[in-house]
Amino acid sequence: MTFFEQQHQARQQTRKLVFLFGLAVLAIVVAVNLAMALLWTFKFDPHHGIMRNYPKGFFETNTLITLLLIGGGTLIQTLNLRDGGDAVAQMAGGRLVSPASADMQERRLLSVVEEMALAAGIACPKVYLLEQEDAINAFAADYNPNEAVVAVTRGALNRLTRDELQGVVGHEFSHILNGDMRLNVHLIGVLFGIQMIAGFGQQLMNFGSSFWDVGARNNRDKGPPWQLVLIVSGLVLFVIGYIGIFFGRLIKSAVSRQREFLADASAVQFTRNPDGIGGALRKISGLTDRNKIGSQINHASAEQLSQLFLGSARRNLLDGWFATHPPLTERLRRRN
C-alpha cells in the first residue's frame, strides 16, 4: 500500500469513527427520552403500562436539555483551550526557540521546520523545545495552520539524525494541516458534555434524597413520590452518562490512532523519505525496550495533552482499545 493509499484509508476510517461519535450522541438522546418516558409512566400511571398522552413538548424538552448539556460541554472545553498553540506548548513546559539561537541542535531544528513549512505550503510555525524531556517525542498545536507551533523534546534533538528529525517534524505538520487539534478539542468537548449529563444526574439524586422524608409522608396512597422519581431519574442519567463516556472514549481513542497513521503517511509525503519517520519510530521502540524511556513525557501536563504527541506520552494500564496511539510495531510495519 502506497502512502497515498494509507492517507486515504486513515481519512476514511476517521470519518467513520466521527460518524459513530454522532451516533453515540443520538443514542444518548434516545436513551434519555425512553428513560424519561418510563419514569413519567411510573409516576402517573404505573398500572397501565406506557402512557400515550405525554405533556406537550415532552420529548422535545428532553432532547433540548440533553443537547444543551453536550453542546455546553463542547463550548466550555473549546474556551478552555482558546489561547492556542503557544499556551499549549507552555503548558507542557516548552521554551520558545529564538531564531537567533547559537545552539547547533536548535539551529538544525529551526532549519528542518522551515523546510517542512515550505514543503507543506504554510507559514513557518513557532518552535518550542521541551528542554527537560530526555525521551523522543514532539507535538504540534494550533487552531489556525498559519498560527501553529511545533514542540520537540531535547531527547529528540540528541538522539535523532537530521533525516529522522525531519520525519518527526513532517509528522507534526500533518496534524497542523489536517486540523487534528480542533478535531481533538471537539471530541473531548463532546465527552465533557456527556460527563455533564452524568453530573446532572448526580445532582438530581442528591436533591431528591435531601427531601426524601417529606415526600414519603406526603405521598402515601398517591403513587410514587416526586422525590423517588427525582432519585431514579438522576440514577438513570448518571448511568447513561457514564456508559456514554465509556463508549465515547473508545471512539475518541480510535480516532486518535487513525490520525497518527495519517500523520505517519504524510511525513513520508512531505520528506519523500520513509526512513526518516521510520528511523525515529525504531529508535523510540529501541529506547522503550532498553530503558523504558521511549517517548515517555515526565511533565505533569503529559496526560492531559497525550493525544497531541508523536508517541505515547504516558504508559496506560488500559492500552489497546483505549490507547491514543497505535502500537509501534504496527506503525513500523506500515512504513516498511
C-alpha positions as CSV (number, residue, x, y, z in Angstrom):
1,M,0.0,0.0,0.0
2,T,1.4,3.4,-1.0
3,F,1.4,6.3,1.5
4,F,-1.3,8.0,-0.6
5,E,-3.5,4.9,-0.2
6,Q,-2.6,4.9,3.6
7,Q,-3.7,8.5,3.8
8,H,-7.0,7.8,2.1
9,Q,-7.6,4.8,4.3
10,A,-6.9,6.8,7.5
11,R,-9.2,9.6,6.4
12,Q,-12.0,7.1,5.6
13,Q,-11.6,5.4,8.9
14,T,-11.6,8.8,10.8
15,R,-14.9,9.8,9.0
16,K,-16.5,6.5,10.0
17,L,-15.4,7.0,13.6
18,V,-16.6,10.6,13.8
19,F,-19.9,9.4,12.4
20,L,-20.0,6.7,15.2
21,F,-19.4,9.5,17.7
22,G,-22.5,11.3,16.2
23,L,-24.5,8.1,16.5
24,A,-23.4,7.7,20.1
25,V,-24.8,11.2,20.9
26,L,-28.0,10.3,19.1
27,A,-28.2,7.0,21.1
28,I,-27.8,9.0,24.3
29,V,-30.7,11.3,23.3
30,V,-32.9,8.3,22.5
31,A,-32.0,6.6,25.8
32,V,-32.7,9.7,27.8
33,N,-36.1,10.2,26.1
34,L,-37.0,6.5,26.7
35,A,-35.9,6.6,30.3
36,M,-37.9,9.8,31.0
37,A,-41.0,8.3,29.3
38,L,-40.8,5.2,31.6
39,L,-40.3,7.4,34.6
40,W,-43.3,9.6,33.7
41,T,-45.4,6.5,33.4
42,F,-44.0,5.2,36.7
43,K,-45.2,8.4,38.4
44,F,-48.6,9.0,36.8
45,D,-49.9,5.7,35.5
46,P,-47.9,2.8,37.0
47,H,-50.7,0.2,36.5
48,H,-51.5,0.6,32.8
49,G,-48.1,0.5,31.0
50,I,-46.6,3.1,28.8
51,M,-48.7,6.3,28.6
52,R,-49.6,7.7,25.2
53,N,-50.5,11.2,26.2
54,Y,-47.3,12.9,27.4
55,P,-47.3,16.6,28.1
56,K,-46.9,18.8,25.1
57,G,-43.2,19.2,24.2
58,F,-42.2,16.3,26.5
59,F,-39.7,14.7,24.1
60,E,-38.6,18.0,22.6
61,T,-37.7,19.3,26.0
62,N,-35.8,16.1,27.0
63,T,-33.9,16.3,23.7
64,L,-33.1,20.0,24.0
65,I,-31.8,19.7,27.6
66,T,-29.6,16.7,26.6
67,L,-28.1,18.5,23.6
68,L,-27.6,21.7,25.6
69,L,-25.6,19.8,28.2
70,I,-23.4,18.2,25.5
71,G,-23.1,21.4,23.5
72,G,-22.3,23.4,26.6
73,G,-19.6,21.0,27.5
74,T,-18.1,21.3,24.0
75,L,-18.1,25.1,24.2
76,I,-16.5,25.1,27.7
77,Q,-13.7,22.8,26.6
78,T,-13.1,24.9,23.5
79,L,-12.9,28.1,25.5
80,N,-10.5,26.4,28.0
81,L,-8.0,25.9,25.1
82,R,-8.8,29.1,23.2
83,D,-5.3,30.6,23.7
84,G,-4.0,28.3,21.0
85,G,-0.6,26.7,20.4
86,D,1.6,29.0,22.5
87,A,-0.5,28.3,25.6
88,V,-0.4,24.5,25.0
89,A,3.4,24.5,24.4
90,Q,4.0,26.5,27.6
91,M,1.6,24.2,29.5
92,A,3.9,21.3,28.5
93,G,7.0,23.2,29.8
94,G,8.2,24.3,26.4
95,R,10.7,27.1,25.8
96,L,10.4,29.2,22.7
97,V,13.5,28.7,20.5
98,S,14.9,32.0,19.3
99,P,15.6,32.3,15.6
100,A,19.0,33.8,16.7
101,S,19.9,30.8,18.8
102,A,23.6,29.8,18.7
103,D,22.9,26.2,19.8
104,M,23.7,23.9,16.8
105,Q,21.0,21.4,17.6
106,E,18.4,24.2,17.9
107,R,19.6,25.7,14.6
108,R,19.2,22.4,12.9
109,L,15.7,22.1,14.3
110,L,14.8,25.6,13.1
111,S,16.1,24.7,9.6
112,V,14.1,21.5,9.5
113,V,10.9,23.3,10.5
114,E,11.5,25.9,7.8
115,E,12.0,23.2,5.2
116,M,8.8,21.4,6.2
117,A,6.8,24.7,6.2
118,L,7.9,25.2,2.5
119,A,7.0,21.6,1.6
120,A,3.6,22.0,3.3
121,G,3.0,25.5,1.8
122,I,2.2,27.2,5.1
123,A,3.7,29.9,7.3
124,C,6.7,28.7,9.4
125,P,5.4,27.8,12.9
126,K,7.0,28.9,16.1
127,V,9.3,26.3,17.6
128,Y,9.4,25.2,21.2
129,L,11.9,23.0,23.0
130,L,10.9,20.7,25.8
131,E,14.3,21.1,27.5
132,Q,13.8,18.7,30.4
133,E,12.5,15.7,28.4
134,D,15.1,13.1,27.5
135,A,12.6,10.9,25.5
136,I,12.0,11.2,21.8
137,N,8.7,13.0,21.3
138,A,7.1,16.0,19.7
139,F,3.7,17.7,19.1
140,A,2.1,20.4,17.1
141,A,-0.7,22.7,18.4
142,D,-2.8,25.1,16.5
143,Y,-6.3,26.4,15.7
144,N,-5.1,28.1,12.5
145,P,-2.5,26.5,10.3
146,N,-0.7,29.8,9.9
147,E,-0.5,30.4,13.7
148,A,0.8,26.9,14.7
149,V,3.6,25.9,17.0
150,V,5.8,22.8,16.9
151,A,7.4,21.5,20.1
152,V,10.2,18.9,20.2
153,T,11.9,17.3,23.2
154,R,15.6,17.7,23.9
155,G,15.9,13.9,23.7
156,A,14.7,14.0,20.0
157,L,17.4,16.6,19.2
158,N,20.1,14.5,21.0
159,R,19.1,11.1,19.6
160,L,17.8,11.6,16.1
161,T,19.7,12.2,12.8
162,R,18.7,15.1,10.6
163,D,16.5,12.8,8.4
164,E,14.8,11.3,11.4
165,L,14.1,14.7,12.9
166,Q,12.8,15.8,9.5
167,G,10.4,12.8,9.6
168,V,9.2,13.7,13.1
169,V,8.6,17.3,12.1
170,G,6.8,16.2,8.9
171,H,4.5,14.1,11.0
172,E,3.6,17.1,13.1
173,F,2.9,19.2,10.1
174,S,0.3,16.7,9.1
175,H,-1.5,17.3,12.4
176,I,-1.4,21.1,11.6
177,L,-2.7,20.8,8.0
178,N,-5.4,18.3,8.9
179,G,-6.8,20.3,11.8
180,D,-6.3,17.5,14.3
181,M,-6.1,19.7,17.4
182,R,-9.5,21.2,16.5
183,L,-10.9,17.7,16.0
184,N,-9.5,16.5,19.3
185,V,-10.9,19.5,21.2
186,H,-14.4,18.9,19.7
187,L,-14.3,15.2,20.6
188,I,-13.0,16.0,24.1
189,G,-15.7,18.6,24.4
190,V,-18.5,16.2,23.5
191,L,-17.1,13.8,26.1
192,F,-17.2,16.6,28.6
193,G,-20.8,17.3,27.7
194,I,-21.7,13.7,28.2
195,Q,-20.0,13.8,31.6
196,M,-22.2,16.8,32.4
197,I,-25.2,14.6,31.8
198,A,-23.8,12.2,34.5
199,G,-23.1,15.2,36.8
200,F,-26.7,16.5,36.3
201,G,-28.0,13.0,37.2
202,Q,-25.8,13.1,40.4
203,Q,-27.4,16.5,41.3
204,L,-30.9,15.1,40.8
205,M,-30.2,12.2,43.1
206,N,-28.8,14.5,45.8
207,F,-31.8,16.8,45.5
208,G,-34.3,14.0,45.7
209,S,-32.5,12.4,48.7
210,S,-32.5,15.7,50.6
211,F,-36.3,15.8,50.6
212,W,-37.0,12.1,50.9
213,D,-38.6,12.1,54.3
214,V,-41.1,14.9,53.4
215,G,-42.1,13.1,50.2
216,A,-42.6,9.7,51.9
217,R,-45.0,11.3,54.5
218,N,-47.0,13.4,52.0
219,N,-47.4,10.9,49.1
220,R,-48.9,7.9,50.9
221,D,-51.5,6.4,48.6
222,K,-50.7,8.9,45.9
223,G,-48.3,6.9,43.8
224,P,-44.5,7.2,43.9
225,P,-43.4,10.5,45.4
226,W,-41.6,13.1,43.3
227,Q,-38.5,12.6,45.4
228,L,-38.3,9.0,44.4
229,V,-38.9,10.0,40.7
230,L,-36.0,12.5,41.0
231,I,-33.7,10.0,42.6
232,V,-34.4,7.3,39.9
233,S,-34.2,9.9,37.1
234,G,-30.8,11.0,38.4
235,L,-29.6,7.5,38.6
236,V,-30.7,6.8,35.1
237,L,-29.0,9.9,33.8
238,F,-25.9,9.1,35.8
239,V,-25.7,5.6,34.3
240,I,-26.5,6.8,30.7
241,G,-23.8,9.5,31.1
242,Y,-21.0,7.1,32.2
243,I,-21.9,4.4,29.6
244,G,-21.7,7.2,27.0
245,I,-18.3,8.3,28.4
246,F,-17.1,4.7,28.2
247,F,-18.0,4.3,24.5
248,G,-17.1,7.9,23.7
249,R,-13.6,7.3,24.9
250,L,-13.3,4.2,22.9
251,I,-14.2,6.1,19.7
252,K,-12.0,9.1,20.6
253,S,-9.0,6.9,21.1
254,A,-9.7,5.1,17.8
255,V,-9.9,8.5,16.0
256,S,-6.6,9.5,17.6
257,R,-4.9,6.3,16.4
258,Q,-6.2,6.8,12.8
259,R,-4.8,10.4,12.8
260,E,-1.4,9.0,13.8
261,F,-1.4,6.6,10.8
262,L,-2.4,9.6,8.6
263,A,0.4,11.7,10.0
264,D,3.0,9.0,9.5
265,A,1.9,8.6,5.9
266,S,2.0,12.4,5.4
267,A,5.5,12.6,6.9
268,V,6.7,10.3,4.1
269,Q,4.9,12.6,1.6
270,F,6.5,15.8,2.9
271,T,10.0,14.4,3.2
272,R,10.0,11.8,0.4
273,N,11.9,9.6,2.7
274,P,10.2,6.7,4.5
275,D,13.3,6.0,6.6
276,G,13.0,9.4,8.3
277,I,9.9,8.8,10.4
278,G,10.6,5.0,10.3
279,G,14.0,5.5,11.9
280,A,12.6,7.8,14.6
281,L,9.9,5.2,15.4
282,R,12.5,2.4,15.5
283,K,14.6,4.5,18.0
284,I,11.6,5.1,20.2
285,S,10.9,1.3,20.1
286,G,14.5,0.6,21.0
287,L,14.6,3.0,23.9
288,T,11.3,1.6,25.2
289,D,12.8,-2.0,25.1
290,R,16.1,-0.9,26.6
291,N,15.4,1.5,29.4
292,K,11.7,2.3,29.2
293,I,12.3,5.9,28.2
294,G,10.9,5.6,24.7
295,S,8.5,8.5,24.2
296,Q,7.5,9.0,27.8
297,I,7.0,12.6,29.0
298,N,7.6,13.5,32.6
299,H,5.8,16.8,32.8
300,A,2.6,17.0,34.9
301,S,0.5,18.0,31.9
302,A,1.6,15.0,29.8
303,E,-1.6,13.0,30.5
304,Q,-3.9,16.0,29.6
305,L,-2.0,16.6,26.3
306,S,-1.3,12.9,25.5
307,Q,-3.2,12.9,22.2
308,L,-1.1,15.6,20.7
309,F,2.3,13.8,21.0
310,L,4.1,11.8,18.3
311,G,4.3,8.8,20.6
312,S,2.6,7.7,23.8
313,A,3.4,10.3,26.5
314,R,2.4,8.1,29.4
315,R,2.1,4.4,30.0
316,N,-1.6,3.4,30.2
317,L,-2.9,0.4,32.1
318,L,-5.9,0.4,29.7
319,D,-3.9,0.1,26.4
320,G,-5.5,-1.5,23.4
321,W,-8.9,0.0,22.7
322,F,-8.2,2.9,25.0
323,A,-4.7,3.7,23.6
324,T,-4.4,7.1,21.9
325,H,-1.5,5.8,19.7
326,P,-1.2,2.7,17.6
327,P,1.4,0.1,18.6
328,L,4.9,1.0,17.4
329,T,5.1,-2.4,15.7
330,E,2.1,-1.6,13.5
331,R,3.3,1.9,12.6
332,L,6.7,0.5,11.6
333,R,5.1,-2.3,9.6
334,R,3.2,0.3,7.5
335,R,6.4,2.2,6.9
336,N,8.2,-0.9,5.5
